[in-house]
Amino acid sequence: MSMVIPATEARNNFFDILNRVLYGEEVVLISKAGTDTLAKIESVPDSVKVLSRLFGSLSNKDAATMKTAVKIMRKGSWRKISSLD
């Protein structure tokens, strides 16, 4: 079952939504006011297998760029990132 929820409602009810996805096997689409873009939250069964298939799929350069981007985001300076290219 799939449902669309506004971003504000998703923020206010995050843990309820997370439980519905993880235990109720629902798919939740989050919409942001003023845009047509949706974010999808769904459970990935056996995520370890999925992650192991992704292992090694990035080049060393792309992996280093992504690592730098993650470090910047963790510092709260996410607005400084313009692209991963």
PDB file as gemmi writes it, atoms N, CA and C in Angstrom:
CRYST1    1.000    1.000    1.000  90.00  90.00  90.00 P 1                      
ATOM      1  N   MET A   1       0.847  -1.178   0.000  1.00  0.00           N  
ATOM      2  CA  MET A   1       0.000   0.000   0.000  1.00  0.00           C  
ATOM      3  C   MET A   1       0.892   1.241   0.000  1.00  0.00           C  
ATOM      4  N   SER A   2       0.542   2.220  -0.801  1.00  0.00           N  
ATOM      5  CA  SER A   2       1.327   3.432  -0.936  1.00  0.00           C  
ATOM      6  C   SER A   2       0.488   4.638  -0.540  1.00  0.00           C  
ATOM      7  N   MET A   3       1.111   5.582   0.150  1.00  0.00           N  
ATOM      8  CA  MET A   3       0.401   6.794   0.562  1.00  0.00           C  
ATOM      9  C   MET A   3       1.300   8.005   0.361  1.00  0.00           C  
ATOM     10  N   VAL A   4       0.687   9.154   0.070  1.00  0.00           N  
ATOM     11  CA  VAL A   4       1.415  10.408  -0.097  1.00  0.00           C  
ATOM     12  C   VAL A   4       1.145  11.277   1.123  1.00  0.00           C  
ATOM     13  N   ILE A   5       2.224  11.776   1.729  1.00  0.00           N  
ATOM     14  CA  ILE A   5       2.124  12.583   2.943  1.00  0.00           C  
ATOM     15  C   ILE A   5       2.900  13.882   2.724  1.00  0.00           C  
ATOM     16  N   PRO A   6       2.334  15.026   3.123  1.00  0.00           N  
ATOM     17  CA  PRO A   6       3.081  16.288   3.031  1.00  0.00           C  
ATOM     18  C   PRO A   6       4.319  16.251   3.941  1.00  0.00           C  
ATOM     19  N   ALA A   7       5.365  16.954   3.557  1.00  0.00           N  
ATOM     20  CA  ALA A   7       6.624  16.945   4.303  1.00  0.00           C  
ATOM     21  C   ALA A   7       6.448  17.373   5.755  1.00  0.00           C  
ATOM     22  N   THR A   8       5.617  18.363   6.004  1.00  0.00           N  
ATOM     23  CA  THR A   8       5.400  18.829   7.377  1.00  0.00           C  
ATOM     24  C   THR A   8       4.799  17.732   8.235  1.00  0.00           C  
ATOM     25  N   GLU A   9       3.816  17.036   7.697  1.00  0.00           N  
ATOM     26  CA  GLU A   9       3.202  15.929   8.433  1.00  0.00           C  
ATOM     27  C   GLU A   9       4.211  14.803   8.644  1.00  0.00           C  
ATOM     28  N   ALA A  10       5.041  14.537   7.637  1.00  0.00           N  
ATOM     29  CA  ALA A  10       6.061  13.495   7.760  1.00  0.00           C  
ATOM     30  C   ALA A  10       7.053  13.848   8.863  1.00  0.00           C  
ATOM     31  N   ARG A  11       7.441  15.113   8.931  1.00  0.00           N  
ATOM     32  CA  ARG A  11       8.364  15.549   9.980  1.00  0.00           C  
ATOM     33  C   ARG A  11       7.748  15.365  11.359  1.00  0.00           C  
ATOM     34  N   ASN A  12       6.480  15.749  11.496  1.00  0.00           N  
ATOM     35  CA  ASN A  12       5.814  15.668  12.795  1.00  0.00           C  
ATOM     36  C   ASN A  12       5.522  14.239  13.236  1.00  0.00           C  
ATOM     37  N   ASN A  13       5.415  13.321  12.283  1.00  0.00           N  
ATOM     38  CA  ASN A  13       5.050  11.934  12.599  1.00  0.00           C  
ATOM     39  C   ASN A  13       6.101  10.947  12.096  1.00  0.00           C  
ATOM     40  N   PHE A  14       7.359  11.349  12.124  1.00  0.00           N  
ATOM     41  CA  PHE A  14       8.415  10.548  11.521  1.00  0.00           C  
ATOM     42  C   PHE A  14       8.468   9.118  12.050  1.00  0.00           C  
ATOM     43  N   PHE A  15       8.453   8.934  13.361  1.00  0.00           N  
ATOM     44  CA  PHE A  15       8.603   7.587  13.908  1.00  0.00           C  
ATOM     45  C   PHE A  15       7.392   6.717  13.613  1.00  0.00           C  
ATOM     46  N   ASP A  16       6.215   7.299  13.574  1.00  0.00           N  
ATOM     47  CA  ASP A  16       5.020   6.548  13.187  1.00  0.00           C  
ATOM     48  C   ASP A  16       5.142   6.086  11.735  1.00  0.00           C  
ATOM     49  N   ILE A  17       5.592   6.972  10.871  1.00  0.00           N  
ATOM     50  CA  ILE A  17       5.773   6.632   9.458  1.00  0.00           C  
ATOM     51  C   ILE A  17       6.841   5.555   9.302  1.00  0.00           C  
ATOM     52  N   LEU A  18       7.934   5.698  10.020  1.00  0.00           N  
ATOM     53  CA  LEU A  18       9.005   4.709   9.963  1.00  0.00           C  
ATOM     54  C   LEU A  18       8.505   3.328  10.377  1.00  0.00           C  
ATOM     55  N   ASN A  19       7.724   3.269  11.442  1.00  0.00           N  
ATOM     56  CA  ASN A  19       7.161   1.987  11.879  1.00  0.00           C  
ATOM     57  C   ASN A  19       6.206   1.408  10.843  1.00  0.00           C  
ATOM     58  N   ARG A  20       5.415   2.256  10.203  1.00  0.00           N  
ATOM     59  CA  ARG A  20       4.487   1.775   9.176  1.00  0.00           C  
ATOM     60  C   ARG A  20       5.251   1.170   8.002  1.00  0.00           C  
ATOM     61  N   VAL A  21       6.386   1.768   7.669  1.00  0.00           N  
ATOM     62  CA  VAL A  21       7.195   1.256   6.562  1.00  0.00           C  
ATOM     63  C   VAL A  21       7.890  -0.043   6.964  1.00  0.00           C  
ATOM     64  N   LEU A  22       8.498  -0.049   8.142  1.00  0.00           N  
ATOM     65  CA  LEU A  22       9.271  -1.214   8.565  1.00  0.00           C  
ATOM     66  C   LEU A  22       8.409  -2.412   8.935  1.00  0.00           C  
ATOM     67  N   TYR A  23       7.328  -2.171   9.662  1.00  0.00           N  
ATOM     68  CA  TYR A  23       6.540  -3.289  10.185  1.00  0.00           C  
ATOM     69  C   TYR A  23       5.223  -3.494   9.452  1.00  0.00           C  
ATOM     70  N   GLY A  24       4.692  -2.450   8.861  1.00  0.00           N  
ATOM     71  CA  GLY A  24       3.431  -2.569   8.133  1.00  0.00           C  
ATOM     72  C   GLY A  24       3.633  -2.775   6.650  1.00  0.00           C  
ATOM     73  N   GLU A  25       4.902  -2.799   6.240  1.00  0.00           N  
ATOM     74  CA  GLU A  25       5.267  -3.008   4.839  1.00  0.00           C  
ATOM     75  C   GLU A  25       4.570  -2.028   3.898  1.00  0.00           C  
ATOM     76  N   GLU A  26       4.445  -0.782   4.332  1.00  0.00           N  
ATOM     77  CA  GLU A  26       3.850   0.261   3.499  1.00  0.00           C  
ATOM     78  C   GLU A  26       4.953   1.037   2.783  1.00  0.00           C  
ATOM     79  N   VAL A  27       4.597   1.673   1.703  1.00  0.00           N  
ATOM     80  CA  VAL A  27       5.490   2.581   0.991  1.00  0.00           C  
ATOM     81  C   VAL A  27       4.926   3.981   1.188  1.00  0.00           C  
ATOM     82  N   VAL A  28       5.774   4.913   1.609  1.00  0.00           N  
ATOM     83  CA  VAL A  28       5.328   6.277   1.869  1.00  0.00           C  
ATOM     84  C   VAL A  28       6.036   7.221   0.905  1.00  0.00           C  
ATOM     85  N   LEU A  29       5.264   8.065   0.270  1.00  0.00           N  
ATOM     86  CA  LEU A  29       5.790   9.105  -0.606  1.00  0.00           C  
ATOM     87  C   LEU A  29       5.599  10.439   0.099  1.00  0.00           C  
ATOM     88  N   ILE A  30       6.664  11.219   0.191  1.00  0.00           N  
ATOM     89  CA  ILE A  30       6.609  12.509   0.882  1.00  0.00           C  
ATOM     90  C   ILE A  30       6.669  13.619  -0.158  1.00  0.00           C  
ATOM     91  N   SER A  31       5.689  14.519  -0.089  1.00  0.00           N  
ATOM     92  CA  SER A  31       5.635  15.637  -1.037  1.00  0.00           C  
ATOM     93  C   SER A  31       6.037  16.925  -0.336  1.00  0.00           C  
ATOM     94  N   LYS A  32       6.664  17.797  -1.075  1.00  0.00           N  
ATOM     95  CA  LYS A  32       7.054  19.095  -0.539  1.00  0.00           C  
ATOM     96  C   LYS A  32       6.205  20.156  -1.218  1.00  0.00           C  
ATOM     97  N   ALA A  33       5.661  21.053  -0.430  1.00  0.00           N  
ATOM     98  CA  ALA A  33       4.790  22.109  -0.960  1.00  0.00           C  
ATOM     99  C   ALA A  33       5.518  22.917  -2.025  1.00  0.00           C  
ATOM    100  N   GLY A  34       4.816  23.191  -3.096  1.00  0.00           N  
ATOM    101  CA  GLY A  34       5.371  24.017  -4.151  1.00  0.00           C  
ATOM    102  C   GLY A  34       6.205  23.270  -5.179  1.00  0.00           C  
ATOM    103  N   THR A  35       6.335  21.949  -5.023  1.00  0.00           N  
ATOM    104  CA  THR A  35       7.098  21.165  -5.997  1.00  0.00           C  
ATOM    105  C   THR A  35       6.309  19.924  -6.395  1.00  0.00           C  
ATOM    106  N   ASP A  36       6.704  19.346  -7.505  1.00  0.00           N  
ATOM    107  CA  ASP A  36       6.099  18.092  -7.950  1.00  0.00           C  
ATOM    108  C   ASP A  36       6.964  16.897  -7.564  1.00  0.00           C  
ATOM    109  N   THR A  37       8.037  17.143  -6.832  1.00  0.00           N  
ATOM    110  CA  THR A  37       8.979  16.095  -6.473  1.00  0.00           C  
ATOM    111  C   THR A  37       8.499  15.328  -5.251  1.00  0.00           C  
ATOM    112  N   LEU A  38       8.687  14.016  -5.291  1.00  0.00           N  
ATOM    113  CA  LEU A  38       8.333  13.161  -4.165  1.00  0.00           C  
ATOM    114  C   LEU A  38       9.573  12.428  -3.679  1.00  0.00           C  
ATOM    115  N   ALA A  39       9.633  12.175  -2.370  1.00  0.00           N  
ATOM    116  CA  ALA A  39      10.671  11.326  -1.789  1.00  0.00           C  
ATOM    117  C   ALA A  39       9.996  10.033  -1.360  1.00  0.00           C  
ATOM    118  N   LYS A  40      10.619   8.916  -1.671  1.00  0.00           N  
ATOM    119  CA  LYS A  40      10.015   7.611  -1.395  1.00  0.00           C  
ATOM    120  C   LYS A  40      10.726   6.942  -0.226  1.00  0.00           C  
ATOM    121  N   ILE A  41       9.937   6.461   0.726  1.00  0.00           N  
ATOM    122  CA  ILE A  41      10.476   5.695   1.846  1.00  0.00           C  
ATOM    123  C   ILE A  41       9.883   4.300   1.757  1.00  0.00           C  
ATOM    124  N   GLU A  42      10.748   3.304   1.643  1.00  0.00           N  
ATOM    125  CA  GLU A  42      10.279   1.930   1.597  1.00  0.00           C  
ATOM    126  C   GLU A  42      11.297   1.028   2.274  1.00  0.00           C  
ATOM    127  N   SER A  43      10.826  -0.073   2.777  1.00  0.00           N  
ATOM    128  CA  SER A  43      11.689  -1.046   3.421  1.00  0.00           C  
ATOM    129  C   SER A  43      12.427  -1.846   2.356  1.00  0.00           C  
ATOM    130  N   VAL A  44      13.683  -2.142   2.624  1.00  0.00           N  
ATOM    131  CA  VAL A  44      14.471  -2.967   1.712  1.00  0.00           C  
ATOM    132  C   VAL A  44      14.765  -4.282   2.417  1.00  0.00           C  
ATOM    133  N   PRO A  45      14.066  -5.349   2.017  1.00  0.00           N  
ATOM    134  CA  PRO A  45      14.329  -6.626   2.663  1.00  0.00           C  
ATOM    135  C   PRO A  45      15.749  -7.094   2.359  1.00  0.00           C  
ATOM    136  N   ASP A  46      16.382  -7.618   3.368  1.00  0.00           N  
ATOM    137  CA  ASP A  46      17.743  -8.130   3.239  1.00  0.00           C  
ATOM    138  C   ASP A  46      18.688  -7.067   2.698  1.00  0.00           C  
ATOM    139  N   SER A  47      18.720  -5.934   3.383  1.00  0.00           N  
ATOM    140  CA  SER A  47      19.515  -4.791   2.929  1.00  0.00           C  
ATOM    141  C   SER A  47      21.009  -5.090   2.862  1.00  0.00           C  
ATOM    142  N   VAL A  48      21.489  -6.065   3.638  1.00  0.00           N  
ATOM    143  CA  VAL A  48      22.912  -6.406   3.589  1.00  0.00           C  
ATOM    144  C   VAL A  48      23.276  -6.933   2.200  1.00  0.00           C  
ATOM    145  N   LYS A  49      22.406  -7.760   1.620  1.00  0.00           N  
ATOM    146  CA  LYS A  49      22.671  -8.271   0.269  1.00  0.00           C  
ATOM    147  C   LYS A  49      22.655  -7.136  -0.751  1.00  0.00           C  
ATOM    148  N   VAL A  50      21.710  -6.216  -0.590  1.00  0.00           N  
ATOM    149  CA  VAL A  50      21.626  -5.082  -1.515  1.00  0.00           C  
ATOM    150  C   VAL A  50      22.893  -4.242  -1.420  1.00  0.00           C  
ATOM    151  N   LEU A  51      23.338  -3.948  -0.199  1.00  0.00           N  
ATOM    152  CA  LEU A  51      24.548  -3.147  -0.023  1.00  0.00           C  
ATOM    153  C   LEU A  51      25.780  -3.870  -0.548  1.00  0.00           C  
ATOM    154  N   SER A  52      25.843  -5.182  -0.363  1.00  0.00           N  
ATOM    155  CA  SER A  52      27.013  -5.920  -0.845  1.00  0.00           C  
ATOM    156  C   SER A  52      27.082  -5.905  -2.371  1.00  0.00           C  
ATOM    157  N   ARG A  53      25.927  -5.855  -3.049  1.00  0.00           N  
ATOM    158  CA  ARG A  53      25.928  -5.759  -4.505  1.00  0.00           C  
ATOM    159  C   ARG A  53      26.430  -4.389  -4.961  1.00  0.00           C  
ATOM    160  N   LEU A  54      26.193  -3.361  -4.136  1.00  0.00           N  
ATOM    161  CA  LEU A  54      26.643  -2.014  -4.490  1.00  0.00           C  
ATOM    162  C   LEU A  54      28.131  -1.810  -4.219  1.00  0.00           C  
ATOM    163  N   PHE A  55      28.694  -2.632  -3.338  1.00  0.00           N  
ATOM    164  CA  PHE A  55      30.096  -2.501  -2.961  1.00  0.00           C  
ATOM    165  C   PHE A  55      30.981  -2.584  -4.204  1.00  0.00           C  
ATOM    166  N   GLY A  56      31.825  -1.614  -4.377  1.00  0.00           N  
ATOM    167  CA  GLY A  56      32.730  -1.600  -5.514  1.00  0.00           C  
ATOM    168  C   GLY A  56      32.139  -1.019  -6.786  1.00  0.00           C  
ATOM    169  N   SER A  57      30.914  -0.521  -6.717  1.00  0.00           N  
ATOM    170  CA  SER A  57      30.284   0.003  -7.932  1.00  0.00           C  
ATOM    171  C   SER A  57      30.719   1.430  -8.253  1.00  0.00           C  
ATOM    172  N   LEU A  58      31.319   2.118  -7.293  1.00  0.00           N  
ATOM    173  CA  LEU A  58      31.821   3.475  -7.531  1.00  0.00           C  
ATOM    174  C   LEU A  58      33.313   3.432  -7.835  1.00  0.00           C  
ATOM    175  N   SER A  59      33.745   4.339  -8.674  1.00  0.00           N  
ATOM    176  CA  SER A  59      35.184   4.470  -8.899  1.00  0.00           C  
ATOM    177  C   SER A  59      35.799   5.073  -7.638  1.00  0.00           C  
ATOM    178  N   ASN A  60      37.106   4.942  -7.502  1.00  0.00           N  
ATOM    179  CA  ASN A  60      37.777   5.508  -6.327  1.00  0.00           C  
ATOM    180  C   ASN A  60      37.577   7.017  -6.249  1.00  0.00           C  
ATOM    181  N   LYS A  61      37.591   7.683  -7.410  1.00  0.00           N  
ATOM    182  CA  LYS A  61      37.404   9.137  -7.440  1.00  0.00           C  
ATOM    183  C   LYS A  61      35.997   9.505  -6.963  1.00  0.00           C  
ATOM    184  N   ASP A  62      34.978   8.802  -7.477  1.00  0.00           N  
ATOM    185  CA  ASP A  62      33.601   9.079  -7.064  1.00  0.00           C  
ATOM    186  C   ASP A  62      33.394   8.771  -5.584  1.00  0.00           C  
ATOM    187  N   ALA A  63      34.001   7.691  -5.109  1.00  0.00           N  
ATOM    188  CA  ALA A  63      33.882   7.327  -3.697  1.00  0.00           C  
ATOM    189  C   ALA A  63      34.514   8.403  -2.812  1.00  0.00           C  
ATOM    190  N   ALA A  64      35.665   8.925  -3.223  1.00  0.00           N  
ATOM    191  CA  ALA A  64      36.328   9.984  -2.452  1.00  0.00           C  
ATOM    192  C   ALA A  64      35.489  11.256  -2.445  1.00  0.00           C  
ATOM    193  N   THR A  65      34.886  11.588  -3.584  1.00  0.00           N  
ATOM    194  CA  THR A  65      34.021  12.765  -3.670  1.00  0.00           C  
ATOM    195  C   THR A  65      32.815  12.607  -2.758  1.00  0.00           C  
ATOM    196  N   MET A  66      32.212  11.426  -2.773  1.00  0.00           N  
ATOM    197  CA  MET A  66      31.054  11.181  -1.922  1.00  0.00           C  
ATOM    198  C   MET A  66      31.441  11.243  -0.444  1.00  0.00           C  
ATOM    199  N   LYS A  67      32.590  10.695  -0.103  1.00  0.00           N  
ATOM    200  CA  LYS A  67      33.062  10.722   1.282  1.00  0.00           C  
ATOM    201  C   LYS A  67      33.238  12.165   1.758  1.00  0.00           C  
ATOM    202  N   THR A  68      33.811  12.995   0.913  1.00  0.00           N  
ATOM    203  CA  THR A  68      33.985  14.410   1.251  1.00  0.00           C  
ATOM    204  C   THR A  68      32.632  15.089   1.429  1.00  0.00           C  
ATOM    205  N   ALA A  69      31.688  14.798   0.538  1.00  0.00           N  
ATOM    206  CA  ALA A  69      30.351  15.394   0.627  1.00  0.00           C  
ATOM    207  C   ALA A  69      29.657  14.992   1.920  1.00  0.00           C  
ATOM    208  N   VAL A  70      29.791  13.738   2.313  1.00  0.00           N  
ATOM    209  CA  VAL A  70      29.178  13.267   3.561  1.00  0.00           C  
ATOM    210  C   VAL A  70      29.802  13.980   4.753  1.00  0.00           C  
ATOM    211  N   LYS A  71      31.117  14.129   4.757  1.00  0.00           N  
ATOM    212  CA  LYS A  71      31.790  14.826   5.860  1.00  0.00           C  
ATOM    213  C   LYS A  71      31.302  16.266   5.971  1.00  0.00           C  
ATOM    214  N   ILE A  72      31.154  16.934   4.834  1.00  0.00           N  
ATOM    215  CA  ILE A  72      30.679  18.321   4.839  1.00  0.00           C  
ATOM    216  C   ILE A  72      29.257  18.390   5.377  1.00  0.00           C  
ATOM    217  N   MET A  73      28.406  17.472   4.934  1.00  0.00           N  
ATOM    218  CA  MET A  73      27.012  17.467   5.394  1.00  0.00           C  
ATOM    219  C   MET A  73      26.929  17.208   6.892  1.00  0.00           C  
ATOM    220  N   ARG A  74      27.781  16.338   7.398  1.00  0.00           N  
ATOM    221  CA  ARG A  74      27.769  16.042   8.835  1.00  0.00           C  
ATOM    222  C   ARG A  74      28.170  17.254   9.662  1.00  0.00           C  
ATOM    223  N   LYS A  75      28.943  18.156   9.076  1.00  0.00           N  
ATOM    224  CA  LYS A  75      29.335  19.377   9.772  1.00  0.00           C  
ATOM    225  C   LYS A  75      28.255  20.443   9.696  1.00  0.00           C  
ATOM    226  N   GLY A  76      27.194  20.189   8.928  1.00  0.00           N  
ATOM    227  CA  GLY A  76      26.111  21.157   8.813  1.00  0.00           C  
ATOM    228  C   GLY A  76      26.318  22.166   7.703  1.00  0.00           C  
ATOM    229  N   SER A  77      27.299  21.938   6.855  1.00  0.00           N  
ATOM    230  CA  SER A  77      27.580  22.872   5.767  1.00  0.00           C  
ATOM    231  C   SER A  77      27.104  22.315   4.434  1.00  0.00           C  
ATOM    232  N   TRP A  78      25.950  21.690   4.416  1.00  0.00           N  
ATOM    233  CA  TRP A  78      25.462  21.019   3.208  1.00  0.00           C  
ATOM    234  C   TRP A  78      25.193  21.965   2.056  1.00  0.00           C  
ATOM    235  N   ARG A  79      24.978  23.229   2.329  1.00  0.00           N  
ATOM    236  CA  ARG A  79      24.686  24.174   1.251  1.00  0.00           C  
ATOM    237  C   ARG A  79      25.914  24.458   0.383  1.00  0.00           C  
ATOM    238  N   LYS A  80      27.100  24.105   0.851  1.00  0.00           N  
ATOM    239  CA  LYS A  80      28.319  24.364   0.097  1.00  0.00           C  
ATOM    240  C   LYS A  80      28.518  23.374  -1.050  1.00  0.00           C  
ATOM    241  N   ILE A  81      27.823  22.252  -1.035  1.00  0.00           N  
ATOM    242  CA  ILE A  81      28.000  21.230  -2.064  1.00  0.00           C  
ATOM    243  C   ILE A  81      27.155  21.589  -3.275  1.00  0.00           C  
ATOM    244  N   SER A  82      27.791  21.746  -4.409  1.00  0.00           N  
ATOM    245  CA  SER A  82      27.037  22.072  -5.618  1.00  0.00           C  
ATOM    246  C   SER A  82      26.770  20.836  -6.460  1.00  0.00           C  
ATOM    247  N   SER A  83      27.703  19.880  -6.478  1.00  0.00           N  
ATOM    248  CA  SER A  83      27.487  18.641  -7.226  1.00  0.00           C  
ATOM    249  C   SER A  83      28.526  17.618  -6.797  1.00  0.00           C  
ATOM    250  N   LEU A  84      28.305  16.387  -7.213  1.00  0.00           N  
ATOM    251  CA  LEU A  84      29.267  15.331  -6.916  1.00  0.00           C  
ATOM    252  C   LEU A  84      30.179  15.059  -8.104  1.00  0.00           C  
ATOM    253  N   ASP A  85      30.094  15.881  -9.126  1.00  0.00           N  
ATOM    254  CA  ASP A  85      30.936  15.684 -10.321  1.00  0.00           C  
ATOM    255  C   ASP A  85      32.345  16.151 -10.069  1.00  0.00           C  
TER     256      ASP A  85                                                      
END                                                                             
